[in-house]
Amino acid sequence: MGTGLNQRVAPDTSTDMPTNSLRIARPVVTLRDQVVERLREAICDQRLPQGSRLVERQLCDMLGVSRTLVREALRQLEAEGFVVSTPHRGLSVASLDQATVRSIYEVRAVLEALAGSLFVERATDKDRQLLTAAIANYRRASEHDHGISRLHATARFYDVIFAGAQNEIISATLRPLSGRIFLLRARSMSMPGRREESAREMEEIFAAVLGNNPDDAWKACREHVERAAVYALRSLDPDAGAPPSAPPARSSSTKRAIR
């Protein structure tokens, strides 16, 4: 058979790009996750006030989901510290008194300052890239003024710092407080002027932890927490104007000993 010029030749596909090479993976948000998030939002914006009882049947009606899903969501929120179980009373939204709030911020101030200084010393290039992505996500959430997204972006920013600090004890100590920290951030951010002030402080932390001076990172992280404490305490009591008591600023040698 001839091979004239008019004969069709099959195209060479040996170098074709795989058809799925540019496919975007879509995260799957389960119904359970949606229930958890909806309840978390309701607690943070105080539609479910602190101390209020959480009755499964009522929550099922409010959310339009099964009791199994509500029970699983409450179990997760209890593990995160948003919800507490009391004998003879059942589940309720966690209550935060002044003494507890002060204690949480005192612990955060030291551990987050330590994490920031350790990040300077130990973070890898990948950690720094992740932190840059995290602050970009925070900026987008801030620009759109989406409260819950901003809270999640803030939590993600700190998660990256904790990971880069390479000290599991810091994360393990703060993890049981994560729900209450999230809730207190929401209360703090609800106070007039705090969102703008917090955004400036986050930028200062970002610049400091990517710098070469652990002491600068320590200072930026600690001052941010102490300022946040003032607003969180005021959200509980408008007359609470002083930051939580703190020990004197540590010298560089003391910080190095801790690290």
ABEGO torsion letter per residue (X at the ends): XBBBAABBBBBBAAABBBAAAABBBBBBBBAAAAAAAAAAAAAAAGABBBGBBBBAAAAAAAAGBBAAAAAAAAAAAAAAGABBBBBGAEBBBBBBBAAAAAAAAAAAAAAAAAAAAAAAAABBAAAAAAAAAAAAAAAAAAAAGBAAAAAAAAAAAAAAAAAAAGBAAAAAAAAAAAAAAAAAAAAAAABBGAAAAAAAAAAAAAAAAABABAAAAAAAAAAAAAAAAAAAAAAABAABABBBBBBBBBBAAAAAAAX
